[in-house]
Amino acid sequence: MNIEERSLNHLRDAVSKQFGKEVSTALHCNELSIAIEKDGPLINPQTFRRFFGLIKSSGGFSVYTLDTLAKYCGYTDFSTFKKSLVDNELDLFLGNLGKNSSSEDYWKLSEDLCQKILDSPSLLTNVHHKLLKYPLARTFFMEHHPMRDLSGTVYSQYFQDYLKYERSNEAKLFAYGFLYMCAFLTQNEEFMAIYSEKIKETELSPEVYILPAGRKFGVLLLQSWLKNSGEDFEEIYSQMLKAREIYKETSEKSVCSFEYAVLEHLIFTDRTEEMRFLIENNTFQIYNDREFVPQDRKENHDVCWNIMCAVAYLKMKEYESCKIYLNLVQLDHLSVGWKKYYAILYYFVKYELEEGEEKYKIKNVIKQLLEETHFIYFSNLLRNLEMRSS
């Protein structure tokens, strides 16, 4: 659910509060129309039925209607109403931003909060209780800044609490997708089965954005591979290819593509030809439809893509291609909350390519990162690689 839709929900709540009861019937809409007419313009009760979801509507609402409802609630217009929501939320969310705050401000403040949590682990246990009841916190702190580095900690509880407030299919795929990877990295097979089933049950409805959509297929492909279910894998892969065509145009507007989101999970399998297809047919960004996303997030995803490609080509045993992608990697361009997870992937590729003293140094770097992240999957992988080389 985007910010505009959340503002409409808040306006519905504010109108109901002013009206004195929840607007839930056609009669209520008639009464509301009369109540508003006393102080100003007349609005057809049918408009209110659409606004409160009593009848289906595929269109939006006019500025006139929204301004009238905002005035009924004591505001100058709908724009003023939305600004009051922003100011009130952010006073509690990240502090007082002032009257001219923008999405860029919310993004930056969320990033600062993520860094504070990384620097002070004690914040993990209490900050989400204060934040997640506010829509802007859920949008900028959770949806735009999920911290993969903390997947092995109590941070996963944030996503459980997030689902108490957000119940759209997009929100479910976002949260369950993250929770699945938490379970995978900590090798909790029971939770992996639970979250993959939740994802399987969640419909890929039209409002689902590109990343949750791609991760739906990524999770299901990884889980079917882990269960050695080749038939399920082929069926899911076929469905993924069809969805990929639907999301191609969206990929052209996004800092990362549908293929990117699927490859995130496929690199943990041995399905190298499928990896090759995603890499060679990746849809690159042509233009941007989300202006508030800063350039460094694009740079972050480019680094992640190069690391994932290096992992894939290593598994294909195409070492020259692997080295080409590895040499493109600039770890200092990784975003807050992504640095350790993707550095681990990067150093594992380096570990398999290097020999002698350099290999030993890389192993120590990996061990330090694993000590900080508690990723059991990678600890097991390192152990197996050590045994293989001994």
PyMOL commands that set and color helices and strands:
alter all, ss='L'
color gray80, all
select helices_A, chain A and resi 3-19+26-39+45-51+63-72+78-93+103-119+121-125+127-131+135-143+148-150+156-165+169-185+189-201+210-226+230-246+248-251+258-266+272-280+295-315+319-328+331-333+339-353+356-373+376-389
alter helices_A, ss='H'
color red, helices_A
deselect
rebuild
show_as cartoon
